[in-house]
């Protein structure tokens, strides 16, 4: 394949062998076999390692054991290297596409038994959901292929290499590769097979891919179905039992949209999902459908015809012990915590998360800006010279990344916008990525903050624009210059919805000015809120010399090149404790606004589309913090955007204590993210003499 056996490490387009096209992450009843669990592992300091380890009869008994999924630098008590944290700078010299000869390389081996009945499968596929940063695969000593794109899924056709009974899979993973130049994403560099590995038996007459594209309009729903399958898979049936939908298509040409007379819409506030299946005689695919329509109308970003305000967080995958290895219980708790603090949106900074996270976002309710696995920020240090996003040699790599992003996650109703990546300058490759996304999915807008002039994106996005600048952007008729724009370009950008993809940096005593940014959102409809940087500290649990545990950051693992504690900049600490800033955020963005007006309370529903039927309203009086009276408030049902007034009960003011009146909105019933009685919004008034 290469005259130099390791030349593929520095190839911007290293995909070779039996790599399959990108497709959705689907729940199928076709047979599968998880290869998660214990593997044999050997770490070498360089990529130039002999490949005889892939042979079937290779003796790996002297190797270490390692779990998969895992990062090898977090296993073995330091015997397998250490994590490295950088923010902008690369941890190696900038010489694209080349990487250092000192390139930690992990060799993995695992034996597995292929069930005898799999001999009937038309094809056997080996799927990797995440490997950092480049890997080569062998099965039974046969080289299968090479792939890169750490947070992206890759499937290989291994049919010719597997057999019923005993088999062995071998994987070589390189920490550094040409792909590393595209993955400089302000996080720990954590190599290894860190997401699931699965063997799939693809049946004859099976369904390769499904896309259920939904729409919603005034109570009516529509499902446009895209089925990727051979003619032998038909007839294919779509079923949505709760809606009475059962549509049979006899041939590929028969597949047509299905209109549903009455559905409940999906939104981040009320994430209504319907169970659906798409089936052939050989296979059944299970999906969850949410009906919603995303559109840009003028300078408004709308879902189901109503303007969206993003009260969002930038979320990395970060666990203090597992790194980016997905822990579903921890992720569910993390998202439930977001909901309890009135977070309604997630930007997946700066790569697609584990696909199960998006299932949780569908279920719990978040607006998601799904970001491609792309950042080249280190090129800023050299004036963006050689930046891959504007170099034709890297175009295929950039396009592959966005294609794998969109194809994997296209079925999720929570995903309302695609993002091309982050802090990668600008250039022709990003424009080509945007063109591909627009052609593939014209119903979801394209975001990329670095497109300051708006040449190829649908929304105007900025990082850390000041409060005065944000106000200028929102003001009709403002002629103040916009960053990097000519007057004509600035005028064009002001015709688009605006969002702050990063703002209110949460490091240290941050974030600040939350209330000022929020006030602008309500004053200027062009402004659609934004995403705080960032949700969580990335501290890694470590042990000090005296035996005490602590959360480590850059430099704590002996890194020569690092960016210190800049990775500790979250609204939640590494041990899941919310910061004071998160409590402030909850109060500032609360979806119910209270105003005291004499003996009356004015209540405004600021939600996107949900009314107040899921809430109860309460009042209480306290003297120096001691409750002395409390009760329910008879608040009428308020639709989204409506206000109402209710009388407050008479309040006896204490002569010798502070008298505080508190109004609050709480959940009326248990939800998937909080119990009944959870406080959604609150306000206080000092009635002291």
PyMOL commands that set and color helices and strands:
alter all, ss='L'
color gray80, all
select helices_A, chain A and resi 7-10+52-54+72-74+116-120+178-182+231-233+241-243+252-254+328-340+355-364+377-382+388-390+392-409+428-440+467-474+487-493+514-523+564-567+580-588
alter helices_A, ss='H'
color red, helices_A
select strands_A, chain A and resi 16-17+27-28+32-34+37-46+64-68+84-86+102-114+123-128+131-132+134-139+142-148+154-157+165-174+183-184+187-189+192-193+197-202+209-217+220-228+236-240+245-249+258-260+274-279+284-289+294-297+300-303+306-307+310-314+345-347+367-371+375-376+415-419+445-447+460-463+498-503+527-532+540-543+549-552+592-597+600-605+615-623+626-632+643-647+659-667+679-686
alter strands_A, ss='S'
color yellow, strands_A
deselect
rebuild
show_as cartoon
